[in-house]
Amino acid sequence: MNHIGCKLGCKAIALLAFWGGIGGANSPLQLAQAQTTRVMYGNYLTISAPTPEPTPASAAEKQLEPPPPVPLSPSPNTESVEPEQPTAQQTSLSDPRPPVGSYFGIGGTIGLTDGETALGSGGFSLMSKGALSEYLTLHNATSFGKQTASMFALTGEFPIRNGQTQEVVAMPFLGGGTLVTTQDEWRFHGLIVGGVDVPLSRDFMGTVRVNTGFVDGKTEVGIVLGVGYRFNLFNLF
């Protein structure tokens, strides 16, 4: 009897141990079921591993991300700037017209000697000036009276400028040429001319000339006064 009881006791202990092992093994299995997917195929149990959760980006990856756009500040209102008005000096320097320029005008001759021509006796006059350059010009005049006298002279000019604006205020000149008379026939005589041209405005210019002619051994002197309209000689060609 003792032998039989011993066997029964051993079996009971072994059975309890077996069931205890199964119970302990089921506890972690139930815990894993919350994170796994279980599929039953007949008498077999298939368990799939849980899907890993996305991990936050590392610090290096965060540094590679572009910075957020910076909002642009509104541009300040720009006021329109009016161009500066040219000064009198800038206007005079940029004027393409020569400082005195060429001109054609009318006037009269005052005779200072009792001569044979209109130069010495006086009369109505036509006059002109052709500016070859700033310092070289042609001063011409024709006086109608007792005997028509035409005067042609090559002259050198010496501009006098305003110290502040550099505008030409006067142009003295001096030169020589020929005096032509046509009473009986064409005759040529010596001529000396001196005077000054004075700009009156952008378009008009005044002139005073002293002409001295040598006609048949006599000296005839006359003062030619006039006003001329200015133009650019080279624009005519």
Number of C-alpha atoms within 10 A of each C-alpha: 6 7 8 8 10 11 12 12 12 11 12 12 11 12 12 12 12 11 11 11 11 11 11 10 11 11 10 10 11 11 10 14 13 10 12 15 13 13 11 9 8 6 5 7 9 9 12 11 10 12 9 6 6 6 6 8 8 8 8 8 9 11 9 8 8 7 8 6 6 6 6 6 6 6 6 6 6 6 6 6 6 6 6 6 8 10 9 12 12 12 13 16 13 9 10 9 16 15 21 27 22 23 22 19 20 17 19 21 28 20 20 16 16 14 20 18 26 27 35 27 22 26 23 17 24 21 24 22 25 19 23 14 11 15 13 16 21 18 27 20 24 24 27 19 18 16 19 21 23 22 27 23 23 19 22 19 21 14 17 14 14 10 8 8 14 15 19 17 15 22 21 18 21 19 19 21 20 20 25 22 20 13 12 6 8 8 12 16 15 17 22 21 24 20 20 17 23 18 21 15 11 13 14 17 22 20 23 17 21 19 24 22 27 16 19 8 8 11 15 22 26 24 20 27 21 20 23 23 17 23 21 15 16 10 6 6 4
